[in-house]
């Protein structure tokens, strides 16, 4: 169980807006050797991850001050039934962001539940 007041904080540096969508940049080669081979082959060093409307809205709400509970409530009020079920979807999305080092949590490293 996770405290409702846990606050996610962005750690990703490569986020941009593309129309109404947020685009995150993820390193293609996590190791030095991989980056070196990528440069030798003239490959892009990052993979672009384009978020859907819901993911983009969550990303914009992660500001280092809003708790997970507050983010869930704002998503619920903005998207209504289209976001249902909010708690498990939000938990899964936050876990993906944590695993890919786009965010960190102030109290815990893994989101278990917001209920």
BELQUI-V739587 format. One record per run of one state. SS is the DSSP state (a for helix, b for strand, c for the rest). FROM is the first residue (numbers start at 1). TO is the last residue. Records with the same first field share a line. If there is no record, write none. Layout:
# BELQUI-V739587
SS=FROM-TO, FROM-TO
This chain:
# BELQUI-V739587
c=1-6, 11-14, 19-20, 28-31, 41-45, 51-52, 62-66, 84-85, 100-102, 106-115
b=7-10, 15-18, 21-27, 46-50, 67-67, 103-105
a=32-40, 53-61, 68-83, 86-99
